[in-house]
Amino acid sequence: MTDQERQFLAAVREVLEEAGFSESAAGAEGVHTVQHARGVMVGWMPEELRSVRARRRGPRRSRNTGRKDLPGLRHAFGLALAAAFRNAGFTVETRGDEWLLVLQPEHQPEL
């Protein structure tokens, strides 16, 4: 990782902290960051979703009772985080319902 990438990741983490979200440990519930060729991916893994995914892999696949409010929670979380990053001057792209891509300045589209 270059110095520029380290500084960018630190800036992304600072926005998360200021918005009230600290990065979680790998495998734990909460906010996660992942390096991407164009920036940093930011996502959220709630405890409820982790247990739903674990059940899907188990033998009781047909008895999946996943919570129906998670898509709404994910959407609200994504909107809040995207607003925080945009207010801090970053360009953000959505990646499905689970991730935001915070673009590094050299990967931002020309206006």
SEKENU-66929 format. One record per residue (C-alpha): x, y, z; residue in one letter. Coordinates in Angstrom, 2 decimals. Example, Ala and Ser with C-alpha at 12.3 -4.5 7.8 and 13.67 -1.06 7.14 Angstrom:
# SEKENU-66929
+---------+---------+---------+--------+
|       x |       y |       z | drenvo |
+---------+---------+---------+--------+
|   12.30 |   -4.50 |    7.80 |      A |
|   13.67 |   -1.06 |    7.14 |      S |
+---------+---------+---------+--------+
END
This chain:
# SEKENU-66929
+---------+---------+---------+--------+
|       x |       y |       z | drenvo |
+---------+---------+---------+--------+
|    0.00 |    0.00 |    0.00 |      M |
|    1.40 |    3.39 |   -0.99 |      T |
|    1.52 |    6.45 |    1.26 |      D |
|   -1.26 |    8.03 |   -0.80 |      Q |
|   -3.47 |    4.93 |   -0.31 |      E |
|   -2.74 |    4.94 |    3.44 |      R |
|   -3.70 |    8.61 |    3.68 |      Q |
|   -6.88 |    8.00 |    1.71 |      F |
|   -7.85 |    5.04 |    3.92 |      L |
|   -7.16 |    7.15 |    7.01 |      A |
|   -9.39 |    9.92 |    5.62 |      A |
|  -12.19 |    7.39 |    4.96 |      V |
|  -11.87 |    6.03 |    8.51 |      R |
|  -11.95 |    9.58 |    9.88 |      E |
|  -15.26 |   10.27 |    8.10 |      V |
|  -16.63 |    7.02 |    9.54 |      L |
|  -15.55 |    8.03 |   13.05 |      E |
|  -17.04 |   11.52 |   12.69 |      E |
|  -20.32 |    9.95 |   11.50 |      A |
|  -20.35 |    7.75 |   14.62 |      G |
|  -19.25 |    4.49 |   12.98 |      F |
|  -16.01 |    2.85 |   14.01 |      S |
|  -14.59 |    0.08 |   11.88 |      E |
|  -15.26 |   -3.42 |   13.20 |      S |
|  -12.84 |   -6.30 |   13.51 |      A |
|  -12.79 |   -8.85 |   10.70 |      A |
|  -15.68 |  -11.29 |   11.03 |      G |
|  -17.53 |   -9.14 |   13.57 |      A |
|  -20.75 |   -7.27 |   13.04 |      E |
|  -20.51 |   -3.60 |   12.12 |      G |
|  -18.79 |   -1.40 |    9.56 |      V |
|  -16.04 |   -2.87 |    7.37 |      H |
|  -13.63 |   -1.35 |    4.88 |      T |
|  -11.97 |   -3.19 |    1.99 |      V |
|   -9.25 |   -1.85 |   -0.30 |      Q |
|  -10.38 |   -1.50 |   -3.91 |      H |
|   -8.40 |   -0.58 |   -7.03 |      A |
|  -10.40 |    2.67 |   -7.32 |      R |
|  -10.74 |    3.52 |   -3.63 |      G |
|  -12.21 |    1.94 |   -0.50 |      V |
|  -15.32 |   -0.21 |   -0.21 |      M |
|  -17.38 |    0.46 |    2.92 |      V |
|  -20.06 |   -1.97 |    4.08 |      G |
|  -22.13 |   -2.97 |    7.07 |      W |
|  -22.71 |   -6.47 |    8.43 |      M |
|  -25.42 |   -6.50 |   11.11 |      P |
|  -25.52 |   -9.39 |   13.58 |      E |
|  -28.99 |  -10.36 |   12.36 |      E |
|  -27.74 |  -10.79 |    8.78 |      L |
|  -24.75 |  -12.85 |    9.85 |      R |
|  -27.04 |  -15.32 |   11.63 |      S |
|  -29.39 |  -15.46 |    8.59 |      V |
|  -26.45 |  -16.26 |    6.30 |      R |
|  -25.24 |  -18.95 |    8.70 |      A |
|  -28.68 |  -20.56 |    8.65 |      R |
|  -28.73 |  -20.51 |    4.85 |      R |
|  -25.57 |  -22.60 |    4.76 |      R |
|  -26.92 |  -25.10 |    7.29 |      G |
|  -29.28 |  -28.01 |    6.72 |      P |
|  -32.41 |  -25.96 |    7.48 |      R |
|  -32.26 |  -23.88 |    4.33 |      R |
|  -36.03 |  -24.16 |    3.75 |      S |
|  -36.78 |  -22.76 |    7.21 |      R |
|  -34.99 |  -19.47 |    6.58 |      N |
|  -36.86 |  -16.77 |    8.43 |      T |
|  -34.66 |  -13.83 |    7.45 |      G |
|  -35.82 |  -10.49 |    8.79 |      R |
|  -37.69 |   -8.46 |    6.21 |      K |
|  -36.56 |   -5.12 |    7.64 |      D |
|  -32.87 |   -5.63 |    6.79 |      L |
|  -33.14 |   -4.28 |    3.22 |      P |
|  -34.67 |   -1.10 |    4.65 |      G |
|  -31.99 |   -0.86 |    7.32 |      L |
|  -29.25 |   -1.40 |    4.73 |      R |
|  -30.74 |    1.26 |    2.48 |      H |
|  -30.99 |    3.79 |    5.33 |      A |
|  -27.45 |    3.00 |    6.47 |      F |
|  -26.14 |    3.38 |    2.91 |      G |
|  -27.88 |    6.73 |    2.46 |      L |
|  -26.50 |    8.02 |    5.77 |      A |
|  -22.95 |    6.94 |    5.00 |      L |
|  -23.06 |    8.22 |    1.42 |      A |
|  -24.26 |   11.60 |    2.71 |      A |
|  -21.44 |   11.72 |    5.28 |      A |
|  -18.81 |   10.95 |    2.63 |      F |
|  -20.27 |   13.41 |    0.10 |      R |
|  -20.43 |   16.14 |    2.75 |      N |
|  -16.73 |   15.48 |    3.39 |      A |
|  -16.02 |   16.04 |   -0.33 |      G |
|  -15.71 |   12.42 |   -1.49 |      F |
|  -17.28 |   10.86 |   -4.57 |      T |
|  -19.29 |    7.74 |   -3.71 |      V |
|  -20.73 |    4.96 |   -5.86 |      E |
|  -23.21 |    2.38 |   -4.57 |      T |
|  -22.40 |   -1.29 |   -5.06 |      R |
|  -25.66 |   -3.15 |   -4.57 |      G |
|  -27.32 |   -2.98 |   -1.19 |      D |
|  -24.24 |   -3.97 |    0.75 |      E |
|  -21.34 |   -1.68 |   -0.21 |      W |
|  -20.37 |    1.87 |   -1.05 |      L |
|  -17.25 |    2.61 |   -3.07 |      L |
|  -15.50 |    5.77 |   -1.90 |      V |
|  -13.39 |    6.85 |   -4.87 |      L |
|   -9.82 |    8.06 |   -4.60 |      Q |
|   -9.37 |   11.53 |   -6.14 |      P |
|   -7.49 |   10.21 |   -9.20 |      E |
|  -10.45 |    7.91 |   -9.97 |      H |
|  -13.17 |   10.56 |   -9.69 |      Q |
|  -14.99 |   11.44 |  -12.93 |      P |
|  -14.26 |   14.80 |  -14.52 |      E |
|  -17.10 |   17.29 |  -14.19 |      L |
+---------+---------+---------+--------+
END
